[in-house]
């Protein structure tokens, strides 16, 4: 791309690296990305643990240490199909001078019978089967002729050959999976092997996503001049699911405060966290989300030193405050009004974090601004709800394939294509915050810190890897 790489709209981006030109005199009206994120994370409280079966626990964060109640394995067993023997009985066995022993029994996996191996005999045994008393080694079937009544053994076996001893995998009391682990298939296997059918985990956060705007239309419906199809709510809901949440998309809400507030109130009962997009610019009569939320909770609307995504809002809204409104019929949304008439049952409340306070993000309306804001701020917050501090995006270093520039005093997040194997990143052209087509081509965000205004081809940039 060319060195301009930044659109006239003012939505600009660029990377972080040493040796770049720097800018001074950052706008003091802006707060830093770190400050805004720290304020968010200090507000979030993890969801209370619940107990779920192993079938339902995959992908969730463990809320307890899981220890072995018994040794793993709990009994000595065979590591291979073969023959249980005493070492002295096969000490002279070789290819040229094999040893033949009578086969006096057979033990299959799952056989709970008590067997004893006498000197000068062999017992046929299967993988995982409990070792007969007196067994010192297992001769793999490949070393024998596979005999049923008598077996010819062509190699000697040392003590413990092909034997799995009780506790060889884990001792009783040993922690197998630690609290805070996001459970993947191998963790589920370990927990099941320890005999646990259920575990305490942080529940999957429920995220409600709501887009506002008179200009929005539902995808799949006819479009007219002056309208656009809503992409934000679908995008943010998908991103929340990608972060391990259950996400619910609310229908488009017009730019009318009288409709925005009831729409938010209606969703509080099923939300551990809410995200709105649109209606939060730094001024103007159509900032409907900002106007509506002045009546609920504590929301801070800020200018963050970043691009795209400067206008940000975050705080908490209270389910109790909404439910206790003195004029419910005038203010409550469709779910509440139908419940008043007995036509539906209002959902039970499972509050997020601290009491009945539900965290809410109010993100900008431009799709790229909304997406970047989600990845930088909302995704770590969703991790905090799950007591998982590892949900933030991975940041790597990569060499720029072209020059970049960035506005003074703002951290830019530039859409790019990262080639991890080559250690190089290419910034895409078309960096306006409305240009969702460019977003669809990106797999990374190239970061330019606030004090950098220009970077040259070949410099090293910090790059956030998109999920």
Secondary structure by P-SEA (a helix, b strand, c coil): ccccccccccccccccccccccccccccccccaaaaaaaaaaaccccbbbbbcccccccccccbbbbbccccccbbbbcccbbbbbccccccccccbbbbbbbcccccccccbbbbbcccbbbbbccccccccccccccccccccccccbbbbcccccccccccccccccccccccccccccccaaaaaaaaaacccbbbbcccbbbbbbbbccccccccccccccccccaaaaaaaaaaaaacccccccccccccaaaaaaaaaaacccccbbbbccccccccccaaaaaaaccccbbbbbbcccccccbbbbbbbbaaaaaacccccccccaaaaaaaacccccccccccccccbbbbbbccccaaaaaaaaaacaaaaaaaaaccccccbbbbbbbbcbbbbbcccbbbbbbbbbcccccbbbbbcccccccaaaaaaccbbbbbccccccccccbbbbbbbcc
